[in-house]
Amino acid sequence: EPEEPTSNSQILEMRKAAKELSARTEDSATDVQVQHLLISFAGTGTLAQRTKAEAEKLAAELFAKVNAGADFDALVKANTDDSHPGIYTMVSKQSREDRSTNVFFRGGMVPAFGNTGWRLKVGEIGVAAYHSSDSPFGWHIVKRLK
């Protein structure tokens, strides 16, 4: 999708990081556990009321804070448009899904969420940019836990 022009260095850095991550090869793991910080905007099916531009700016600010060493869980708790702690285990086989224990089939999740999780190394943080079909809820800042 076309991106809005910007000169904001944090937004440009976040966009670059998202593109670089999406170009990586995926890990061969059968499951990954991630924690995510979701930044949404009005009209995406969440309670967020900010504009799309405000959401991207906030996501970029938070992504910069995470990269500077800020406590990820604290940022999730204070800022996510999902519920804290935002920890999900994703599995590559639908037969292993068990939603009662927060284990989800990757194919049942927003594509960018799994695509990001499988491209990160354990402990690494990445971002999936808003996209109407791959990441329709907004920007996902994702930390791979396992």
Salt bridges, closest charged atoms under 4 A:
GLU1 OE2 - HIS131 ND1 3.93
GLU3 OE1 - ARG15 NH1 3.84
GLU3 OE1 - LYS19 NZ 3.38
GLU20 OE2 - LYS16 NZ 4.00
GLU26 OE2 - ARG106 NH2 2.69
GLU26 OE2 - ARG119 NH1 3.37
ASP27 OD2 - ARG144 NH1 2.97
ASP31 OD1 - ARG96 NH2 3.53
GLU56 OE2 - ARG15 NE 2.84
GLU61 OE2 - LYS57 NZ 2.77
ASP73 OD1 - HIS84 NE2 2.86
ASP81 OD2 - ARG50 NH1 2.51
ASP82 OD2 - HIS36 NE2 2.80
GLU97 OE2 - ARG99 NE 3.29
GLU124 OE2 - ARG24 NH2 2.68
